[in-house]
Amino acid sequence: MPLSRSAFAAGVLFVLSVLCVDVLACAAITQKGTQCKRAASPGSAYCWQHGGTTKAERERVALDALRKQREAEEAAKAPPAEKPRKAEPPPKPEKKQSDPEPTDAEIKAAWEAKYNAAPLYRLKDGTEIKAQRDVEIKDGILIQDFYGKWRTVQKSDILEVVKPK
C-alpha cells in the first residue's frame, strides 16, 4: 500500500533526525489544526509553502526593491528624453514650366510606336498575336497581348515570329 504524502514527509523527517541532520518541521498550523509536516527552509521556521525564506533570500529581495526604487527616482530627476521626430516626407518635385503635359496626339503616337515595335506571333491555326510581353517558359512561350490577356503557346504551334525593325 503506497504511503500518503504526510506519512512520507513524517518518515523523511524521522530519517533525517536519526542521521543527526538538523532539520526542523515547519512551524505553520494547517487548516485542520495540525502542524505542517514539511521540512522548514534552511534558516527559517517555515517551509516553502508557508513563506519560509532564508535571510539571504530576504536580503536579496530587499536589495532588488531598493535598486528599483533608486532607478525610478533617478529616472524622475533626469530631464525628459527628447521624443524622436517623425520623418518628414520628401518634398514633392515642382512641375517645371519646360515640361508641358503630353497631348493626346503625342500619347497616341507613343502607343502606336510601342505597338508597331512589338513582335507578332503567327500560329499554325492562323491566329496572330501581337505581343506586349513575352516570356519563354519550359516548352512554350507565355504571351501577353495588348488587351492584357495572357496566353500560353507551345513552341511547336508557332509558325513564325515577325519582329519589326
Secondary structure as the mmCIF struct_conf table of DSSP 4:
data_model
#
loop_
_struct_conf.conf_type_id
_struct_conf.id
_struct_conf.beg_label_comp_id
_struct_conf.beg_label_asym_id
_struct_conf.beg_label_seq_id
_struct_conf.end_label_comp_id
_struct_conf.end_label_asym_id
_struct_conf.end_label_seq_id
HELX_LH_PP_P HELX_LH_PP_P1 PRO A 2 SER A 4
HELX_RH_AL_P HELX_RH_AL_P1 ARG A 5 VAL A 18
TURN_TY1_P TURN_TY1_P1 LEU A 19 CYS A 20
STRN STRN1 ALA A 25 ALA A 25
STRN STRN2 ILE A 29 ILE A 29
TURN_TY1_P TURN_TY1_P2 GLN A 31 LYS A 32
BEND BEND1 GLY A 33 THR A 34
STRN STRN3 GLN A 35 GLN A 35
BEND BEND2 ARG A 38 ARG A 38
STRN STRN4 ALA A 39 ALA A 39
HELX_LH_PP_P HELX_LH_PP_P2 ALA A 40 SER A 41
TURN_TY1_P TURN_TY1_P3 PRO A 42 GLY A 43
BEND BEND3 SER A 44 TYR A 46
TURN_TY1_P TURN_TY1_P4 TRP A 48 GLY A 51
HELX_RH_AL_P HELX_RH_AL_P2 LYS A 55 LYS A 77
BEND BEND4 ALA A 78 ALA A 78
HELX_LH_PP_P HELX_LH_PP_P3 PRO A 79 LYS A 96
TURN_TY1_P TURN_TY1_P5 GLN A 97 SER A 98
BEND BEND5 ASP A 99 ASP A 99
HELX_LH_PP_P HELX_LH_PP_P4 PRO A 100 THR A 103
HELX_RH_AL_P HELX_RH_AL_P3 ASP A 104 ALA A 117
BEND BEND6 ALA A 118 ALA A 118
STRN STRN5 LEU A 120 LEU A 123
TURN_TY1_P TURN_TY1_P6 LYS A 124 ASP A 125
BEND BEND7 GLY A 126 GLY A 126
STRN STRN6 GLU A 128 ILE A 137
TURN_TY1_P TURN_TY1_P7 LYS A 138 ASP A 139
STRN STRN7 GLY A 140 ASP A 145
TURN_TY1_P TURN_TY1_P8 PHE A 146 TYR A 147
BEND BEND8 GLY A 148 GLY A 148
STRN STRN8 TRP A 150 GLN A 154
HELX_RH_3T_P HELX_RH_3T_P1 LYS A 155 ASP A 157
STRN STRN9 ILE A 158 VAL A 162
#
